[in-house]
Amino acid sequence: MNEQDRLAMEQDQAPKEVIYSDFSKFGDLMTLEEFREHLRSRMIVSSDGDGYYATATQRSNIPVCFDADYVVEPPGLTHVMWYNK
């Protein structure tokens, strides 16, 4: 994915306002670095489920990017909440 495509995808997916919610009873919370490692090792692929950037205590409404070399780090969001299909 080239830089222009990445920026376009990020802009299309970026919500206008960040909304936080409590974690549901299912899902896997991981740090951004753990998420990157899972992407690099192909333990997680985009067809496996959905992920949202999160804090250590709450999920945001910002969906994750599935390019391990381009996992953005939105301010204050240090984790990913992952939901397998």
FENBEL-V651159 format. One line per field, one symbol per residue. ss: DSSP state (2 for helix, 1 for strand, 0 for the rest). phi: phi as a letter, one per 40 degrees, with the letter a starting at -180 (. if undefined). A space follows every 50 residues. Layout:
ss: ???
phi: ???
//
This chain:
ss: 00222222222220000001110000011112222222220000022211 11110001111110000222000000001111110
phi: .cdcccccccccccccbcbbaccccbhbcacccccdcccccgcbbdccib bbcaccbacbcccccccdcbccbddgbbbbcbbcc
//
